[in-house]
Amino acid sequence: MSHFTVILLELSDLSSFTAFTDLNLVGILTDMSLAGSDTSANTANFAIRYLVQNPKVQTRMQQEIDQVLGNDRWFTLEDKPK
């Protein structure tokens, strides 16, 4: 199975396929990038707003983070199952 961007690049190289241009490729890749970052930004915004509006939840979350990580290190992917 080919990666989506590889297929798009292959389509842009086909001389007989004139309907697909470099501008189309840039547009599709830009849309994909912005859609992904917009979703992440909206999720982070929701989480922060929820915590600001619910201080008890914020306190409970901080206690859980402190219990798992302590105060002397950053989180890593290995902490995810905890």
C-alpha positions as MATLAB code, in Angstrom:
seq = 'MSHFTVILLELSDLSSFTAFTDLNLVGILTDMSLAGSDTSANTANFAIRYLVQNPKVQTRMQQEIDQVLGNDRWFTLEDKPK';
ca = [
       0.000    0.000    0.000;
       1.474    3.335   -1.041;
       1.500    6.401    1.140;
      -1.040    9.039    0.102;
       1.570   11.726   -0.607;
       3.609    9.316   -2.745;
       0.535    8.632   -4.878;
      -0.100   12.367   -5.230;
       3.495   12.948   -6.307;
       3.268   10.119   -8.830;
       0.057   11.612  -10.240;
       1.711   15.012  -10.599;
       4.533   13.405  -12.635;
       2.229   11.737  -15.186;
       2.370   13.787  -18.366;
      -0.877   12.284  -19.677;
      -2.755   13.269  -16.516;
      -2.971   17.031  -17.086;
      -5.879   17.724  -14.728;
      -3.606   17.313  -11.693;
      -1.067   20.115  -11.317;
       1.634   21.053   -8.837;
      -0.742   23.700   -7.512;
      -3.323   20.970   -6.818;
      -0.676   18.987   -4.941;
       0.318   21.977   -2.818;
      -3.332   22.739   -2.095;
      -4.151   19.193   -0.987;
      -1.074   18.914    1.239;
      -1.751   22.343    2.755;
      -5.363   21.382    3.495;
      -4.223   18.155    5.148;
      -1.663   19.960    7.303;
      -4.011   22.725    8.387;
      -6.854   20.316    9.120;
      -4.627   18.270   11.396;
      -3.244   21.259   13.267;
      -6.672   22.856   13.595;
      -8.089   19.704   15.184;
      -5.216   19.548   17.669;
      -5.575   23.236   18.535;
      -9.330   22.862   19.102;
      -8.799   19.835   21.349;
      -6.159   21.646   23.431;
      -8.408   24.715   23.652;
     -11.330   22.608   24.875;
      -9.184   20.863   27.506;
      -7.768   24.124   28.862;
     -11.194   25.790   28.982;
     -12.671   22.771   30.751;
      -9.918   22.779   33.366;
     -10.235   26.543   33.950;
     -13.994   26.217   34.429;
     -13.658   23.149   36.700;
     -10.977   23.783   39.334;
     -11.779   20.550   41.204;
     -11.045   18.530   38.050;
      -7.865   20.559   37.499;
      -6.702   19.823   41.062;
      -7.503   16.109   40.708;
      -5.648   15.959   37.396;
      -2.576   17.668   38.879;
      -2.591   15.247   41.819;
      -2.666   12.284   39.443;
       0.193   13.706   37.373;
       2.237   14.308   40.525;
       1.498   10.773   41.739;
       2.688    9.173   38.488;
       5.567   11.497   37.599;
       6.579   13.207   40.796;
       8.035   16.693   40.566;
      11.470   15.930   39.162;
      10.915   14.860   35.531;
       8.930   15.385   32.338;
       6.469   12.800   31.057;
       7.424   10.318   28.335;
       5.518    7.827   26.181;
       6.405    5.107   28.709;
       4.145    6.912   31.211;
       1.074    6.588   28.968;
      -0.129    3.202   30.340;
       0.131    4.507   33.903;
];
